[in-house]
Amino acid sequence: MARAGAGRGTMITPTETDRAVERPSRTWLDAALDLVFPAICPVCGVALGAGRRDPLCGACWTGLERITPPWCERCGLPFLSFAPSQTSTMKAGMCQGCATDPPAFAWARSAAYYGDRARDAVHALKFRRKRALAKPLADLVGEQLARWLPDDIDALVPVPLSAIRERERGFNQSALLAERLGHRLDVPVRPRWLVRTRATQPQTDLSAVERRANVRHAFRASPGGVSCLARGRWAPRRRR
C-alpha cells in the first residue's frame, strides 16, 4: 500500500503491486462464489463458465456473429450479404443501393449480425431489464469498430426514448451503451443534444420501409446542442 499523510485524514491508495496481488484473489473468490451460487447467463440460462464476458456466458459471447470487412464504406453492410448480381459497384467501395441513391448520412457501421444470439441479448437488455448486458454489448461495439472509426469523433449522442417508454422501462438502453462505449473510447457522451419530438411505434414487427416512416421527423437537435456547436462553445476532446 502507498500511504499519504498520517493520523486523521490519512489517505490509503493501492499501488500497482497491490492491484496485481488482488487480481488473483478476486479470480479465486469469483470461482468460489460460482461454485456456491453459479452465475447464470441472462440470455441462454446456463452457468457462465469459461470464456464468459459477464454477464454473458462464453457460448453466447463467442456466438455473436461479428461483421468484418469488406463492407460498404457508406452504409456498412458487409458485401457477403449481397447477391452476386449486386456486386457491380462494390469495386468502388459502395454497395449498389448507396451508389445509386446515397443516404443522407456520411457513414454507418454495425458490430454484429442480428442473429439469434444478438437478438436475444438485445431483447433481454431492453424488455427484461437486464441492464448489465449493456457492458458486453458496448464492449463488442468497441472491440469490433474501434480501429475503423474516425479519429475525430467529438461526442456520442444516444437516441432518446419517449418519456413514457423510458419511465416504463426505467432506463434508456442507448444511453447505457453510449456511456460504456464513451468510457472505452475516451469520447464524451452528450444525451441532451438530441430530443424526441413524438412517440413512435415499436419497430420490432415493422418492415424496413415502415421503420423509416415510423421515425421520420421523430427527432431533432436540441437548441442547447446546436448552440454549443454553432458558437464554438463546445471544446471537442480527442481520443488518446
VEXGU-893976 format. One record per residue (C-alpha): residue in one letter; x, y, z; residue number from 1. Coordinates in Angstrom, 3 decimals. Example, Ala and Ser with C-alpha at 12.3 -4.5 7.8 and 13.67 -1.06 7.14 Angstrom:
# VEXGU-893976
<r r="A" u="12.300" v="-4.500" w="7.800" k="1"/>
<r r="S" u="13.670" v="-1.060" w="7.140" k="2"/>
***
This chain:
# VEXGU-893976
<r r="M" u="0.000" v="0.000" w="0.000" k="1"/>
<r r="A" u="1.066" v="3.578" w="-0.626" k="2"/>
<r r="R" u="0.136" v="5.817" w="2.282" k="3"/>
<r r="A" u="-0.190" v="9.597" w="2.263" k="4"/>
<r r="G" u="-0.339" v="11.628" w="5.457" k="5"/>
<r r="A" u="-0.775" v="10.296" w="8.990" k="6"/>
<r r="G" u="-3.325" v="10.311" w="11.760" k="7"/>
<r r="R" u="-6.696" v="11.840" w="10.976" k="8"/>
<r r="G" u="-7.285" v="12.323" w="7.293" k="9"/>
<r r="T" u="-4.875" v="9.536" w="6.304" k="10"/>
<r r="M" u="-5.427" v="8.513" w="2.695" k="11"/>
<r r="I" u="-4.532" v="4.995" w="1.637" k="12"/>
<r r="T" u="-4.308" v="4.303" w="-2.082" k="13"/>
<r r="P" u="-3.498" v="0.969" w="-3.726" k="14"/>
<r r="T" u="-0.317" v="0.694" w="-5.728" k="15"/>
<r r="E" u="0.049" v="-1.311" w="-8.936" k="16"/>
<r r="T" u="1.678" v="-4.094" w="-6.882" k="17"/>
<r r="D" u="-1.341" v="-4.183" w="-4.593" k="18"/>
<r r="R" u="-3.681" v="-4.419" w="-7.557" k="19"/>
<r r="A" u="-1.639" v="-7.223" w="-9.081" k="20"/>
<r r="V" u="-1.887" v="-9.166" w="-5.825" k="21"/>
<r r="E" u="-5.622" v="-8.520" w="-5.588" k="22"/>
<r r="R" u="-6.425" v="-9.783" w="-9.100" k="23"/>
<r r="P" u="-5.687" v="-13.494" w="-8.409" k="24"/>
<r r="S" u="-7.567" v="-13.219" w="-5.105" k="25"/>
<r r="R" u="-10.613" v="-11.840" w="-6.876" k="26"/>
<r r="T" u="-10.364" v="-14.576" w="-9.506" k="27"/>
<r r="W" u="-10.345" v="-17.276" w="-6.842" k="28"/>
<r r="L" u="-13.153" v="-15.519" w="-4.995" k="29"/>
<r r="D" u="-15.265" v="-15.361" w="-8.145" k="30"/>
<r r="A" u="-14.624" v="-19.047" w="-8.793" k="31"/>
<r r="A" u="-15.582" v="-19.955" w="-5.224" k="32"/>
<r r="L" u="-18.776" v="-17.923" w="-5.405" k="33"/>
<r r="D" u="-19.661" v="-19.544" w="-8.716" k="34"/>
<r r="L" u="-19.437" v="-22.968" w="-7.083" k="35"/>
<r r="V" u="-21.876" v="-21.956" w="-4.358" k="36"/>
<r r="F" u="-24.020" v="-19.510" w="-6.302" k="37"/>
<r r="P" u="-23.480" v="-20.236" w="-10.022" k="38"/>
<r r="A" u="-23.722" v="-17.144" w="-12.177" k="39"/>
<r r="I" u="-26.356" v="-17.682" w="-14.856" k="40"/>
<r r="C" u="-26.308" v="-16.193" w="-18.336" k="41"/>
<r r="P" u="-29.375" v="-13.942" w="-18.765" k="42"/>
<r r="V" u="-29.621" v="-14.886" w="-22.451" k="43"/>
<r r="C" u="-29.480" v="-18.703" w="-22.506" k="44"/>
<r r="G" u="-29.866" v="-19.556" w="-18.809" k="45"/>
<r r="V" u="-26.736" v="-21.709" w="-18.388" k="46"/>
<r r="A" u="-23.816" v="-21.216" w="-15.993" k="47"/>
<r r="L" u="-21.304" v="-18.710" w="-17.321" k="48"/>
<r r="G" u="-18.224" v="-20.926" w="-17.311" k="49"/>
<r r="A" u="-15.090" v="-20.461" w="-19.400" k="50"/>
<r r="G" u="-14.835" v="-17.661" w="-21.947" k="51"/>
<r r="R" u="-17.512" v="-15.658" w="-20.184" k="52"/>
<r r="R" u="-17.936" v="-11.942" w="-20.731" k="53"/>
<r r="D" u="-20.071" v="-11.130" w="-17.707" k="54"/>
<r r="P" u="-22.956" v="-11.427" w="-17.652" k="55"/>
<r r="L" u="-22.828" v="-13.336" w="-20.964" k="56"/>
<r r="C" u="-21.641" v="-16.937" w="-20.937" k="57"/>
<r r="G" u="-18.778" v="-17.941" w="-23.198" k="58"/>
<r r="A" u="-21.075" v="-19.585" w="-25.745" k="59"/>
<r r="C" u="-23.285" v="-16.507" w="-26.104" k="60"/>
<r r="W" u="-20.301" v="-14.154" w="-26.274" k="61"/>
<r r="T" u="-18.500" v="-16.124" w="-28.961" k="62"/>
<r r="G" u="-21.829" v="-16.861" w="-30.669" k="63"/>
<r r="L" u="-22.343" v="-13.195" w="-31.521" k="64"/>
<r r="E" u="-21.615" v="-13.146" w="-35.252" k="65"/>
<r r="R" u="-19.097" v="-10.370" w="-35.817" k="66"/>
<r r="I" u="-19.222" v="-8.322" w="-39.019" k="67"/>
<r r="T" u="-15.875" v="-7.988" w="-40.755" k="68"/>
<r r="P" u="-14.712" v="-6.221" w="-43.941" k="69"/>
<r r="P" u="-15.193" v="-5.924" w="-46.802" k="70"/>
<r r="W" u="-18.281" v="-3.793" w="-46.330" k="71"/>
<r r="C" u="-19.918" v="-0.808" w="-47.973" k="72"/>
<r r="E" u="-17.993" v="2.291" w="-46.998" k="73"/>
<r r="R" u="-21.242" v="4.252" w="-46.735" k="74"/>
<r r="C" u="-23.883" v="2.040" w="-45.081" k="75"/>
<r r="G" u="-21.562" v="-0.560" w="-43.573" k="76"/>
<r r="L" u="-23.416" v="-3.604" w="-44.903" k="77"/>
<r r="P" u="-20.987" v="-6.482" w="-45.497" k="78"/>
<r r="F" u="-20.510" v="-7.388" w="-49.140" k="79"/>
<r r="L" u="-21.099" v="-11.059" w="-48.318" k="80"/>
<r r="S" u="-24.754" v="-10.226" w="-47.640" k="81"/>
<r r="F" u="-25.336" v="-9.141" w="-51.261" k="82"/>
<r r="A" u="-26.178" v="-11.346" w="-54.211" k="83"/>
<r r="P" u="-23.560" v="-11.655" w="-56.985" k="84"/>
<r r="S" u="-25.792" v="-9.572" w="-59.273" k="85"/>
<r r="Q" u="-25.444" v="-6.636" w="-56.848" k="86"/>
<r r="T" u="-21.652" v="-6.537" w="-56.785" k="87"/>
<r r="S" u="-21.067" v="-4.406" w="-59.889" k="88"/>
<r r="T" u="-20.394" v="-1.197" w="-57.926" k="89"/>
<r r="M" u="-18.576" v="-2.770" w="-54.990" k="90"/>
<r r="K" u="-15.178" v="-2.210" w="-56.526" k="91"/>
<r r="A" u="-15.698" v="1.466" w="-55.734" k="92"/>
<r r="G" u="-16.255" v="0.582" w="-52.089" k="93"/>
<r r="M" u="-20.016" v="1.118" w="-52.089" k="94"/>
<r r="C" u="-22.972" v="-1.188" w="-52.467" k="95"/>
<r r="Q" u="-25.360" v="-0.702" w="-55.360" k="96"/>
<r r="G" u="-28.005" v="0.973" w="-53.210" k="97"/>
<r r="C" u="-25.628" v="3.614" w="-51.826" k="98"/>
<r r="A" u="-24.058" v="4.175" w="-55.234" k="99"/>
<r r="T" u="-27.389" v="4.842" w="-56.946" k="100"/>
<r r="D" u="-29.200" v="6.555" w="-54.068" k="101"/>
<r r="P" u="-26.684" v="7.786" w="-51.469" k="102"/>
<r r="P" u="-28.100" v="8.052" w="-47.936" k="103"/>
<r r="A" u="-28.110" v="11.319" w="-46.034" k="104"/>
<r r="F" u="-25.522" v="10.148" w="-43.503" k="105"/>
<r r="A" u="-21.781" v="10.058" w="-44.136" k="106"/>
<r r="W" u="-21.227" v="6.504" w="-42.930" k="107"/>
<r r="A" u="-22.702" v="3.800" w="-40.699" k="108"/>
<r r="R" u="-21.181" v="0.697" w="-39.104" k="109"/>
<r r="S" u="-22.548" v="-2.330" w="-37.268" k="110"/>
<r r="A" u="-20.666" v="-4.654" w="-34.941" k="111"/>
<r r="A" u="-22.601" v="-7.907" w="-35.399" k="112"/>
<r r="Y" u="-25.258" v="-9.615" w="-37.454" k="113"/>
<r r="Y" u="-28.705" v="-9.552" w="-35.859" k="114"/>
<r r="G" u="-28.798" v="-13.317" w="-35.437" k="115"/>
<r r="D" u="-30.371" v="-15.363" w="-32.674" k="116"/>
<r r="R" u="-27.751" v="-14.605" w="-30.001" k="117"/>
<r r="A" u="-27.613" v="-10.882" w="-30.732" k="118"/>
<r r="R" u="-31.399" v="-10.604" w="-30.878" k="119"/>
<r r="D" u="-31.854" v="-12.489" w="-27.594" k="120"/>
<r r="A" u="-29.217" v="-10.355" w="-25.871" k="121"/>
<r r="V" u="-30.741" v="-7.084" w="-27.093" k="122"/>
<r r="H" u="-34.242" v="-8.200" w="-26.129" k="123"/>
<r r="A" u="-33.047" v="-9.236" w="-22.673" k="124"/>
<r r="L" u="-31.493" v="-5.804" w="-22.200" k="125"/>
<r r="K" u="-34.500" v="-3.872" w="-23.460" k="126"/>
<r r="F" u="-37.533" v="-5.889" w="-22.436" k="127"/>
<r r="R" u="-36.332" v="-7.974" w="-19.475" k="128"/>
<r r="R" u="-34.371" v="-5.111" w="-17.924" k="129"/>
<r r="K" u="-31.043" v="-6.982" w="-17.860" k="130"/>
<r r="R" u="-29.083" v="-3.741" w="-17.677" k="131"/>
<r r="A" u="-25.753" v="-5.484" w="-17.073" k="132"/>
<r r="L" u="-25.850" v="-6.672" w="-20.692" k="133"/>
<r r="A" u="-25.023" v="-3.135" w="-21.797" k="134"/>
<r r="K" u="-21.432" v="-3.792" w="-20.713" k="135"/>
<r r="P" u="-20.555" v="-6.710" w="-23.021" k="136"/>
<r r="L" u="-22.653" v="-5.336" w="-25.883" k="137"/>
<r r="A" u="-20.861" v="-1.980" w="-25.731" k="138"/>
<r r="D" u="-17.542" v="-3.814" w="-25.473" k="139"/>
<r r="L" u="-18.482" v="-5.734" w="-28.609" k="140"/>
<r r="V" u="-19.012" v="-2.460" w="-30.474" k="141"/>
<r r="G" u="-15.744" v="-1.067" w="-29.160" k="142"/>
<r r="E" u="-13.708" v="-4.157" w="-29.986" k="143"/>
<r r="Q" u="-15.211" v="-4.524" w="-33.431" k="144"/>
<r r="L" u="-15.229" v="-0.943" w="-34.614" k="145"/>
<r r="A" u="-12.531" v="0.967" w="-32.716" k="146"/>
<r r="R" u="-9.952" v="0.581" w="-35.484" k="147"/>
<r r="W" u="-12.466" v="1.557" w="-38.183" k="148"/>
<r r="L" u="-13.939" v="4.641" w="-36.536" k="149"/>
<r r="P" u="-12.677" v="8.130" w="-37.435" k="150"/>
<r r="D" u="-10.142" v="9.681" w="-35.074" k="151"/>
<r r="D" u="-12.069" v="12.943" w="-34.797" k="152"/>
<r r="I" u="-15.236" v="11.790" w="-33.027" k="153"/>
<r r="D" u="-16.235" v="14.689" w="-30.766" k="154"/>
<r r="A" u="-19.108" v="13.096" w="-28.853" k="155"/>
<r r="L" u="-21.506" v="10.162" w="-28.665" k="156"/>
<r r="V" u="-25.198" v="11.092" w="-28.746" k="157"/>
<r r="P" u="-27.585" v="8.283" w="-27.707" k="158"/>
<r r="V" u="-31.020" v="8.068" w="-29.305" k="159"/>
<r r="P" u="-33.622" v="9.188" w="-26.735" k="160"/>
<r r="L" u="-36.675" v="7.162" w="-25.769" k="161"/>
<r r="S" u="-40.094" v="8.694" w="-25.374" k="162"/>
<r r="A" u="-40.774" v="9.862" w="-21.827" k="163"/>
<r r="I" u="-43.473" v="7.220" w="-21.379" k="164"/>
<r r="R" u="-41.314" v="4.341" w="-22.614" k="165"/>
<r r="E" u="-38.303" v="5.369" w="-20.557" k="166"/>
<r r="R" u="-40.487" v="5.645" w="-17.479" k="167"/>
<r r="E" u="-41.914" v="2.170" w="-18.110" k="168"/>
<r r="R" u="-38.515" v="0.603" w="-18.806" k="169"/>
<r r="G" u="-36.655" v="2.537" w="-16.145" k="170"/>
<r r="F" u="-33.675" v="3.368" w="-18.366" k="171"/>
<r r="N" u="-32.610" v="4.187" w="-21.903" k="172"/>
<r r="Q" u="-30.602" v="1.284" w="-23.331" k="173"/>
<r r="S" u="-28.934" v="3.555" w="-25.899" k="174"/>
<r r="A" u="-27.632" v="5.775" w="-23.114" k="175"/>
<r r="L" u="-26.255" v="2.770" w="-21.199" k="176"/>
<r r="L" u="-24.415" v="1.550" w="-24.281" k="177"/>
<r r="A" u="-23.118" v="5.038" w="-25.094" k="178"/>
<r r="E" u="-21.785" v="5.587" w="-21.565" k="179"/>
<r r="R" u="-19.842" v="2.324" w="-21.624" k="180"/>
<r r="L" u="-18.571" v="2.887" w="-25.154" k="181"/>
<r r="G" u="-17.659" v="6.501" w="-24.464" k="182"/>
<r r="H" u="-15.588" v="5.435" w="-21.468" k="183"/>
<r r="R" u="-13.833" v="2.811" w="-23.571" k="184"/>
<r r="L" u="-13.056" v="5.212" w="-26.434" k="185"/>
<r r="D" u="-12.441" v="8.249" w="-24.218" k="186"/>
<r r="V" u="-15.205" v="10.142" w="-26.004" k="187"/>
<r r="P" u="-17.748" v="12.262" w="-24.050" k="188"/>
<r r="V" u="-21.432" v="11.343" w="-24.138" k="189"/>
<r r="R" u="-23.997" v="14.102" w="-24.727" k="190"/>
<r r="P" u="-27.503" v="12.654" w="-24.225" k="191"/>
<r r="R" u="-29.192" v="16.071" w="-24.239" k="192"/>
<r r="W" u="-28.065" v="17.042" w="-27.718" k="193"/>
<r r="L" u="-30.868" v="15.041" w="-29.354" k="194"/>
<r r="V" u="-34.527" v="15.194" w="-28.328" k="195"/>
<r r="R" u="-37.532" v="13.150" w="-29.352" k="196"/>
<r r="T" u="-40.424" v="15.173" w="-30.748" k="197"/>
<r r="R" u="-43.069" v="12.443" w="-30.619" k="198"/>
<r r="A" u="-43.668" v="8.871" w="-29.565" k="199"/>
<r r="T" u="-43.279" v="6.129" w="-32.166" k="200"/>
<r r="Q" u="-44.497" v="2.575" w="-32.602" k="201"/>
<r r="P" u="-42.251" v="-0.332" w="-31.602" k="202"/>
<r r="Q" u="-40.017" v="-1.176" w="-34.555" k="203"/>
<r r="T" u="-39.916" v="-4.937" w="-33.957" k="204"/>
<r r="D" u="-42.621" v="-6.033" w="-36.397" k="205"/>
<r r="L" u="-42.168" v="-3.289" w="-38.981" k="206"/>
<r r="S" u="-40.559" v="-3.626" w="-42.399" k="207"/>
<r r="A" u="-37.563" v="-1.506" w="-43.384" k="208"/>
<r r="V" u="-39.797" v="0.970" w="-45.219" k="209"/>
<r r="E" u="-42.228" v="1.133" w="-42.290" k="210"/>
<r r="R" u="-39.392" v="1.659" w="-39.834" k="211"/>
<r r="R" u="-38.076" v="4.651" w="-41.742" k="212"/>
<r r="A" u="-41.566" v="6.151" w="-41.920" k="213"/>
<r r="N" u="-42.123" v="5.432" w="-38.238" k="214"/>
<r r="V" u="-39.151" v="7.511" w="-37.065" k="215"/>
<r r="R" u="-39.311" v="10.237" w="-39.716" k="216"/>
<r r="H" u="-39.342" v="13.673" w="-38.017" k="217"/>
<r r="A" u="-39.372" v="11.972" w="-34.600" k="218"/>
<r r="F" u="-36.084" v="13.581" w="-33.504" k="219"/>
<r r="R" u="-34.411" v="16.946" w="-33.641" k="220"/>
<r r="A" u="-31.222" v="18.523" w="-32.348" k="221"/>
<r r="S" u="-31.742" v="20.294" w="-29.052" k="222"/>
<r r="P" u="-31.300" v="24.087" w="-29.005" k="223"/>
<r r="G" u="-28.523" v="23.765" w="-26.442" k="224"/>
<r r="G" u="-26.585" v="21.245" w="-28.515" k="225"/>
<r r="V" u="-26.919" v="23.285" w="-31.684" k="226"/>
<r r="S" u="-25.857" v="26.422" w="-29.824" k="227"/>
<r r="C" u="-22.729" v="24.762" w="-28.413" k="228"/>
<r r="L" u="-21.626" v="23.584" w="-31.838" k="229"/>
<r r="A" u="-22.580" v="26.720" w="-33.776" k="230"/>
<r r="R" u="-20.999" v="29.194" w="-31.361" k="231"/>
<r r="G" u="-17.875" v="27.174" w="-30.702" k="232"/>
<r r="R" u="-18.613" v="26.747" w="-27.003" k="233"/>
<r r="W" u="-18.132" v="23.022" w="-27.342" k="234"/>
<r r="A" u="-14.483" v="22.062" w="-26.995" k="235"/>
<r r="P" u="-14.077" v="18.606" w="-28.549" k="236"/>
<r r="R" u="-11.872" v="16.124" w="-26.771" k="237"/>
<r r="R" u="-9.827" v="13.818" w="-28.954" k="238"/>
<r r="R" u="-9.283" v="10.170" w="-28.221" k="239"/>
<r r="R" u="-5.936" v="9.252" w="-26.748" k="240"/>
***
